[in-house]
Amino acid sequence: MPKVVVIVEGGVVREVISDDPEVEVLVLDRDEGGVSEEMLLQNVLGDTAALDALEQGRVKVDVLRTHQAYQDVYRERRKQRN
Protein backbone atom coordinates (compact mmCIF):
# COMPACT_ATOMS: atom_id res chain seq x y z
CA MET A 1 0.00 0.00 0.00
CA PRO A 2 1.44 3.40 -0.95
CA LYS A 3 2.33 5.72 1.90
CA VAL A 4 2.11 9.52 1.89
CA VAL A 5 3.41 12.08 4.39
CA VAL A 6 2.14 15.67 4.37
CA ILE A 7 4.46 18.02 6.27
CA VAL A 8 2.77 21.17 7.59
CA GLU A 9 4.62 24.05 9.28
CA GLY A 10 2.96 27.23 10.42
CA GLY A 11 -0.33 26.14 8.90
CA VAL A 12 1.24 25.79 5.44
CA VAL A 13 1.95 22.61 3.51
CA ARG A 14 5.73 22.59 3.18
CA GLU A 15 6.28 19.18 1.65
CA VAL A 16 4.44 16.07 0.50
CA ILE A 17 6.50 12.89 0.21
CA SER A 18 5.60 9.35 -0.80
CA ASP A 19 7.17 5.98 -1.40
CA ASP A 20 5.27 5.54 -4.69
CA PRO A 21 5.84 7.61 -7.84
CA GLU A 22 2.33 6.76 -9.08
CA VAL A 23 0.47 8.14 -6.05
CA GLU A 24 -1.57 11.33 -6.39
CA VAL A 25 -2.23 13.58 -3.42
CA LEU A 26 -4.68 16.44 -3.18
CA VAL A 27 -4.22 18.80 -0.22
CA LEU A 28 -7.25 20.99 0.47
CA ASP A 29 -6.68 24.04 2.66
CA ARG A 30 -9.94 25.37 4.10
CA ASP A 31 -8.23 28.28 5.88
CA GLU A 32 -8.87 31.36 3.77
CA GLY A 33 -6.94 33.78 5.98
CA GLY A 34 -4.49 35.92 4.05
CA VAL A 35 -5.40 34.39 0.69
CA SER A 36 -6.35 36.71 -2.17
CA GLU A 37 -9.68 36.15 -3.93
CA GLU A 38 -8.03 34.96 -7.16
CA MET A 39 -6.21 32.20 -5.23
CA LEU A 40 -9.46 30.64 -3.97
CA LEU A 41 -11.41 27.86 -5.67
CA GLN A 42 -15.06 28.37 -4.75
CA ASN A 43 -16.65 24.92 -4.87
CA VAL A 44 -14.36 22.04 -3.91
CA LEU A 45 -16.42 19.45 -2.04
CA GLY A 46 -18.93 22.18 -1.27
CA ASP A 47 -16.54 24.76 0.17
CA THR A 48 -13.62 27.00 -0.76
CA ALA A 49 -10.03 25.80 -1.00
CA ALA A 50 -6.84 27.86 -1.16
CA LEU A 51 -5.01 27.34 -4.46
CA ASP A 52 -1.57 27.99 -2.97
CA ALA A 53 -1.86 24.91 -0.74
CA LEU A 54 -2.97 22.81 -3.71
CA GLU A 55 0.08 23.90 -5.68
CA GLN A 56 2.44 23.18 -2.79
CA GLY A 57 1.07 19.67 -2.43
CA ARG A 58 3.18 18.22 -5.23
CA VAL A 59 4.50 14.81 -4.29
CA LYS A 60 8.23 14.16 -4.04
CA VAL A 61 9.18 10.49 -4.12
CA ASP A 62 11.39 9.80 -1.12
CA VAL A 63 11.02 6.19 -0.02
CA LEU A 64 13.48 6.38 2.88
CA ARG A 65 12.04 9.54 4.48
CA THR A 66 8.46 8.34 3.97
CA HIS A 67 9.12 5.02 5.71
CA GLN A 68 11.17 6.74 8.43
CA ALA A 69 8.29 9.12 9.17
CA TYR A 70 5.88 6.20 9.59
CA GLN A 71 8.34 4.31 11.79
CA ASP A 72 8.97 7.38 13.95
CA VAL A 73 5.24 7.99 14.42
CA TYR A 74 4.58 4.33 15.32
CA ARG A 75 7.49 4.39 17.81
CA GLU A 76 6.34 7.61 19.47
CA ARG A 77 2.74 6.39 19.71
CA ARG A 78 3.92 3.21 21.44
CA LYS A 79 5.85 5.36 23.94
CA GLN A 80 2.73 7.39 24.70
CA ARG A 81 0.70 4.27 25.42
CA ASN A 82 3.23 2.91 27.92
Secondary structure, 3 states (H helix, E strand, C coil): CCCEEEEEECCEEEEEEECCCCCCCCCCCCCCCCCCHHHEEEEECCEEEEHHHHHHCCEEECHHHHHHHHHHHHHHHHHHHC
